[in-house]
Amino acid sequence: MDSEVVVNIAAIAISATSLAVSGVLAIRQNRTASAGYSLPVVLEIFSQFRTPEFYEARRYVYDDLNKDFEQPVAYSELPSDVLAKVRIVAGRYDDLGKLVAHGVVDEELIIGANGPGIRKVWKCVAPFIYEERRTRDVMTGVYLEDLAHRASRNPPQKIYAKLGLRYARTQESGEASRSLASRLGI
């Protein structure tokens, strides 16, 4: 084999390697940029979940909605004060569902932070949303429903385990806290 062939093969190998490395770096850069764009959106939505207005509306949805309306009515036919509370809660979770379904934010981030709440809200509002769909032929709450199904398939505990998070579900004694504190060296 003459030296010219060896040089050409080496040049092709170097070019192919450079192309592969460039491709990998472009993919990483795209993921990093996407995460950077979505971070402000996620932080804004998460902050909305901590407002007194949200807490009060969620308490109503969890504790009173299905007691006040034993026979579900269409979502849009709820009294305006009730509809406002339901929209605050179900609407925010539906918005999270949109972000997850369209790949704007990572499913595991949303479910890890809100999984039990997602499933509970869906359970509370589903009869009203199903009635809305039946009577109005609309797809109200479809993203919330999808997100609730995702949260059932991939529960938060599974996500916590994958991330290696350490937590105690309950604290019957101070033992769990002391154990964690000792592992953390505090």
Disulfide bonds with the S-S distance in Angstrom:
none
